[in-house]
Amino acid sequence: MSAAVDLLTAEEELHWLALILVPGLGTRKAGQLVRQFGTPVAAFRASVSELEGAGLAGSVARSIASGCTFDDAISQQEKVRAAEAQVIPLTDPRYPAALREVFDPPVLLFARGRVELLQSILLGVVGTRRPTPYGVAAAERLSADLARAGLTIVSGMARGIDTTAHKSALAADGKTVAVFGCGVDNIYPAENRKLAAEIAEKGLLISEFPMGAPAYPQNFPVRNRIISGMSVGVLVVEGAQYSGSAITARMAAEQEREVFAVPGSIMSKMSWGPNLLIKEGAKLVQDWNDVVVELPAEVRRRLIAAGVQRLLPGEEEANDEDKAAKLELSKASRDVLQRLRADEAIHLDRIFELMEPCSSSEVIAALFELEMTGLARQLPGRNYVKVW
């Protein structure tokens, strides 16, 4: 587990904890209060009239002014220490920038594990708690491949697709973040205790709910906005038409994130949700590259830079010819590289023709390998050029 980074004093942390425990305050009002007063410390020092002037109901203003939640906040602080967790407020530089921009971002995140993963490129993978064998296989393959491509897999630790996504990312030596619908010290479902311990060591567990908070059913739709809000996109693998994964996809669309879906049989109820999302404009996903090619250009550049660093540690500044000589590229990647030109873009369909009898999936995998190593790049319209 990564060492804790204390960006708050104990007193500041206590005030943040006391703020989220104020009865009747709510996430949006708490955020408004912090923006208006600057810090929770300043808010707790304000008078009742000043708090009412900030738009709070009289009963809520009196609760804050009385400091009635500090005893509970002290208990929370002790539980945070006991669980080797950290609290990350909205103003913390480690707080995910994308999540901060949603309509009602959590005022405080509780975290156990590698907090630095909040700054990585996050992709939500969600789906039904009762997947078919097809759904499990799709989630396993896609989560592992996307993790190998450098994305951090985010899911909700639920049974079914969520659990499969986390396990597959870890099995591929990738990164994963689990967003809880309860306290990060309250593992739900119980059979995921071993998985939670592994994620706390190699990945990250987070929640907006206080330590010890039970897994109430109403918490999970609330939790879903964090999965979508902190991610560049959300991939749905199986789910009924009105399932939790469909809610997460709708939230992602509202937050202007990319929505991806794995198509399924029209005879399977578990495919109704993803198939409907595709009908409504979600990107159809058959392999990991269908996700990556739709990500923003800046995100793709970060993935490529990270790929070079992984493949050539300490040599990311080397020139491209040196990279080509040192990288152990697959035969398909070497063949594709020979056919690309630096002075003229070649369309993907033409590359398929030039690479016959290789399959289209082999060619796409080779192109992404070349992009990840900085030897080729994609232009608009699925055209490719050599970069040296």
URQUI-V139684 format. One record per residue. N is the residue number from 1. PHI is phi in whole degrees, -180 to 180 (999 if undefined). OMEGA is omega as a letter, one per 20 degrees, with the letter a starting at -180 (999 if undefined). D_LAST is the distance of its C-alpha to the last C-alpha in whole Angstrom. Layout:
N;PHI;OMEGA;D_LAST
N;PHI;OMEGA;D_LAST
//
This chain:
1;999;a;41
2;-69;r;39
3;-70;a;41
4;-70;r;43
5;-115;a;42
6;-90;r;45
7;-95;r;44
8;-116;r;47
9;-74;r;51
10;-61;a;53
11;-68;r;55
12;-63;r;52
13;-59;r;51
14;-62;r;55
15;-68;r;55
16;-63;r;52
17;-63;r;54
18;-64;a;57
19;-65;a;55
20;-73;a;54
21;-93;a;57
22;-66;a;59
23;-65;r;61
24;83;a;60
25;-76;r;58
26;82;a;55
27;-65;a;51
28;-66;r;50
29;-65;r;54
30;-62;r;52
31;-63;r;49
32;-62;a;51
33;-63;r;53
34;-65;r;50
35;-64;a;49
36;-75;a;52
37;-97;r;54
38;95;r;50
39;-145;r;51
40;-60;r;53
41;-58;r;55
42;-66;r;56
43;-65;a;57
44;-71;r;60
45;-89;a;61
46;-75;r;62
47;-81;r;65
48;-60;a;66
49;-65;r;66
50;-66;r;63
51;-68;r;61
52;-65;r;63
53;-65;r;62
54;-85;r;59
55;99;r;59
56;-88;r;61
57;-66;a;64
58;-57;a;67
59;-65;r;67
60;-70;r;63
61;-61;r;64
62;-68;r;67
63;-62;r;65
64;-67;a;62
65;-63;a;65
66;-78;a;67
67;67;a;64
68;-70;a;65
69;-96;a;62
70;-71;r;61
71;-62;r;63
72;-65;r;61
73;-65;r;58
74;-62;r;59
75;-62;r;59
76;-63;a;56
77;-61;r;55
78;-65;r;56
79;-67;r;55
80;-61;r;51
81;-64;a;52
82;-63;a;54
83;-88;a;51
84;55;a;48
85;-101;r;47
86;-136;r;45
87;-111;a;46
88;-124;a;43
89;-76;a;45
90;-56;a;43
91;-88;a;42
92;-72;r;41
93;-62;r;37
94;-83;r;36
95;-64;a;38
96;-59;a;35
97;-61;a;34
98;-65;a;34
99;-68;a;37
100;-63;a;39
101;-90;a;38
102;-76;a;40
103;-61;a;44
104;-135;a;46
105;-66;r;43
106;-58;r;45
107;-73;a;47
108;-145;r;46
109;-113;r;44
110;-97;a;46
111;-136;r;43
112;-131;r;43
113;123;a;40
114;-87;a;37
115;-62;a;37
116;-61;r;33
117;-67;r;32
118;-65;r;34
119;-98;r;31
120;-84;r;28
121;-86;a;27
122;-103;r;30
123;-131;r;31
124;-78;r;34
125;-127;a;36
126;-135;r;39
127;176;a;42
128;-68;r;45
129;-80;a;47
130;-125;a;49
131;-75;r;46
132;-82;r;46
133;-56;r;44
134;-62;a;42
135;-64;r;41
136;-63;a;41
137;-63;r;38
138;-65;a;36
139;-65;r;36
140;-61;a;36
141;-67;a;33
142;-68;a;31
143;-63;r;32
144;-65;a;30
145;-65;a;27
146;-69;r;27
147;-66;r;28
148;-64;r;25
149;-75;r;22
150;108;r;23
151;-84;r;26
152;-93;a;30
153;-82;r;32
154;-111;r;35
155;-152;a;39
156;-108;r;42
157;67;r;44
158;-73;r;46
159;-62;r;47
160;86;a;45
161;-62;a;42
162;-57;a;41
163;-61;r;42
164;-60;a;40
165;-63;r;37
166;-61;a;38
167;-62;a;38
168;-69;r;35
169;-63;r;33
170;-66;a;35
171;-64;r;35
172;-90;a;31
173;60;r;31
174;-99;a;30
175;-111;r;31
176;-148;r;34
177;-127;r;37
178;-106;r;40
179;-103;a;42
180;-87;r;46
181;-102;r;49
182;-154;r;51
183;-66;a;51
184;-71;r;48
185;-99;a;51
186;-119;a;52
187;-76;r;50
188;-139;i;51
189;-72;a;51
190;-61;a;53
191;-69;r;51
192;-96;a;48
193;-60;r;49
194;-64;r;47
195;-63;r;44
196;-61;r;45
197;-64;r;45
198;-69;r;42
199;-67;r;40
200;-61;r;42
201;-85;a;40
202;-106;a;37
203;-128;a;36
204;-151;r;38
205;-109;r;42
206;-137;r;43
207;-161;r;45
208;-94;a;47
209;-86;a;50
210;-61;r;53
211;-58;r;53
212;81;a;55
213;-63;r;55
214;-70;r;56
215;-88;r;54
216;-70;a;56
217;-56;a;55
218;-70;a;54
219;-74;a;52
220;-74;r;49
221;-61;r;48
222;-66;r;48
223;-60;a;46
224;-62;a;43
225;-68;r;42
226;-74;r;41
227;-57;a;39
228;-74;a;37
229;-66;a;37
230;-90;a;35
231;-104;r;33
232;-77;r;30
233;-172;a;31
234;-130;r;34
235;-106;a;34
236;-103;r;38
237;-119;a;39
238;67;r;42
239;159;r;45
240;-70;a;48
241;-59;a;48
242;-115;a;49
243;-82;r;48
244;-62;r;47
245;-66;r;43
246;-67;r;44
247;-63;r;45
248;-61;r;42
249;-63;r;40
250;-63;r;42
251;-63;r;41
252;-60;r;38
253;-63;r;38
254;-65;r;40
255;-88;r;38
256;62;r;35
257;-97;r;33
258;-71;r;31
259;-118;a;34
260;-121;r;33
261;-149;r;36
262;-93;a;36
263;-69;r;38
264;-146;a;41
265;-63;r;44
266;-69;r;47
267;-89;a;49
268;-105;r;48
269;-63;a;49
270;-71;r;47
271;-102;a;44
272;-60;a;46
273;-61;r;44
274;-60;a;41
275;-63;r;41
276;-67;r;43
277;-61;r;40
278;-63;r;38
279;-60;a;40
280;-88;r;40
281;119;r;37
282;-65;r;35
283;-76;r;32
284;-74;a;33
285;-117;r;31
286;-110;r;31
287;-149;a;28
288;-59;a;26
289;-66;r;23
290;-63;r;26
291;-81;a;26
292;-62;a;23
293;-67;a;21
294;-93;a;24
295;-76;r;24
296;-57;a;23
297;-57;a;20
298;-65;r;20
299;-65;r;22
300;-62;r;19
301;-63;r;16
302;-64;r;19
303;-64;r;19
304;-64;r;15
305;-61;r;16
306;-67;r;19
307;-64;r;18
308;-61;a;15
309;-64;r;18
310;-68;a;20
311;-80;r;18
312;-129;a;17
313;-57;r;20
314;78;a;20
315;-125;a;17
316;-66;r;15
317;-94;a;14
318;-65;r;12
319;-74;a;9
320;-68;r;6
321;-66;r;7
322;-64;r;11
323;-61;a;10
324;-61;a;10
325;-72;a;13
326;-90;a;15
327;-77;r;15
328;-91;a;18
329;-76;r;16
330;-68;r;19
331;-60;r;19
332;-61;r;18
333;-66;r;15
334;-63;r;14
335;-67;r;16
336;-64;a;14
337;-60;r;10
338;-65;a;12
339;-92;r;13
340;-81;r;10
341;-125;r;9
342;-83;a;6
343;-103;a;10
344;-152;r;12
345;-76;r;13
346;-121;a;15
347;-71;a;18
348;-56;a;19
349;-61;r;22
350;-68;r;20
351;-64;r;18
352;-57;a;22
353;-64;a;23
354;-67;a;20
355;-97;r;21
356;-57;j;24
357;-97;r;26
358;-61;r;24
359;-75;a;26
360;-63;r;24
361;-66;r;25
362;-64;a;23
363;-67;a;20
364;-63;r;20
365;-62;r;20
366;-65;r;17
367;-62;a;15
368;-70;r;16
369;-61;r;15
370;-67;r;12
371;-66;a;12
372;-63;a;14
373;-95;r;12
374;78;a;9
375;-92;r;7
376;-148;r;8
377;-145;a;10
378;-95;r;14
379;-102;r;15
380;-54;r;19
381;82;r;21
382;61;r;19
383;-102;a;16
384;-127;r;13
385;-135;r;9
386;-79;a;6
387;-102;r;4
388;-143;999;0
//
